[in-house]
Amino acid sequence: MVIGFLYWKRESIREGWRKARLQMEHGIPVKVPLHYWRKSKSKTFTMTFGPKSGGGYAIVPPCRETRMDGPKLQAEAEALWGVELIPLQS
């Protein structure tokens, strides 16, 4: 499931991650219980999930890699973590 900066931020690192690892063109929009909690210094909001949340949408795209074993799944998690470490100003 892709939400927030991973979905809409259009800088080269996140966009490159999406293109290399996901099939965004085949993504399915889904309604999710998103809740926007607080503003950060960069004027974005912290997003969480909860049963009493107003709701929002996310995209569920298939991965480009269709067969995942332990090492491949770990590599995917590390790649995702790498793009999430990018400062919000980028």
C-alpha positions as CSV (number, residue, x, y, z in Angstrom):
1,M,0.0,0.0,0.0
2,V,1.4,3.4,-1.0
3,I,0.4,6.6,0.7
4,G,1.8,10.0,1.4
5,F,5.2,11.0,0.1
6,L,5.9,7.6,-1.3
7,Y,2.9,8.1,-3.6
8,W,2.8,11.8,-4.6
9,K,6.3,13.2,-3.9
10,R,7.9,13.7,-7.4
11,E,11.6,14.0,-6.6
12,S,14.1,11.6,-8.3
13,I,14.8,9.2,-5.4
14,R,11.2,8.3,-4.5
15,E,10.0,8.4,-8.1
16,G,13.0,6.1,-9.0
17,W,12.1,3.7,-6.2
18,R,8.5,3.5,-7.4
19,K,9.5,2.9,-11.0
20,A,12.2,0.3,-10.1
21,R,10.2,-1.7,-7.5
22,L,6.4,-1.2,-8.2
23,Q,4.0,-1.5,-11.1
24,M,2.2,1.8,-10.3
25,E,0.3,1.6,-13.6
26,H,-1.5,-1.5,-12.3
27,G,-2.2,0.0,-8.8
28,I,-5.6,-0.4,-7.3
29,P,-7.1,2.6,-5.3
30,V,-8.4,1.5,-1.9
31,K,-10.2,3.4,0.8
32,V,-8.2,3.4,4.1
33,P,-8.9,4.8,7.5
34,L,-6.3,7.6,7.4
35,H,-6.0,10.2,10.1
36,Y,-3.9,13.3,9.8
37,W,-2.6,14.1,13.3
38,R,-0.2,17.0,13.4
39,K,1.7,19.5,11.3
40,S,5.4,19.1,11.1
41,K,8.0,21.8,10.4
42,S,7.7,21.3,6.7
43,K,3.9,21.8,6.8
44,T,3.0,18.2,6.1
45,F,0.9,16.0,8.4
46,T,1.7,12.8,10.2
47,M,-0.6,10.1,8.9
48,T,-1.8,7.2,10.9
49,F,-4.5,4.6,10.6
50,G,-7.4,4.1,13.0
51,P,-11.0,2.8,13.2
52,K,-12.4,6.2,14.0
53,S,-10.5,8.0,11.2
54,G,-12.3,10.0,8.5
55,G,-10.8,8.0,5.6
56,G,-8.6,8.6,2.6
57,Y,-7.2,6.7,-0.3
58,A,-4.1,4.7,-1.0
59,I,-2.8,2.8,-4.0
60,V,-2.0,-0.9,-3.8
61,P,0.4,-1.6,-6.7
62,P,1.9,-5.0,-7.4
63,C,5.7,-5.3,-6.9
64,R,7.8,-5.8,-10.0
65,E,9.5,-8.8,-8.3
66,T,6.9,-11.5,-8.2
67,R,8.9,-14.2,-6.3
68,M,10.1,-13.1,-2.9
69,D,12.3,-15.2,-0.6
70,G,13.8,-13.9,2.7
71,P,16.8,-12.1,1.2
72,K,14.7,-10.4,-1.6
73,L,12.0,-9.3,0.9
74,Q,14.8,-7.9,3.1
75,A,16.2,-6.0,0.1
76,E,12.8,-4.6,-0.6
77,A,12.4,-3.4,3.0
78,E,15.9,-1.8,3.0
79,A,15.1,0.0,-0.3
80,L,11.9,1.3,1.1
81,W,13.6,2.4,4.3
82,G,16.2,4.2,2.2
83,V,13.7,6.4,0.5
84,E,11.9,7.1,3.8
85,L,15.1,8.4,5.4
86,I,15.2,11.3,2.8
87,P,14.6,14.7,4.6
88,L,11.2,16.1,3.9
89,Q,12.7,19.2,2.3
90,S,14.0,17.1,-0.7
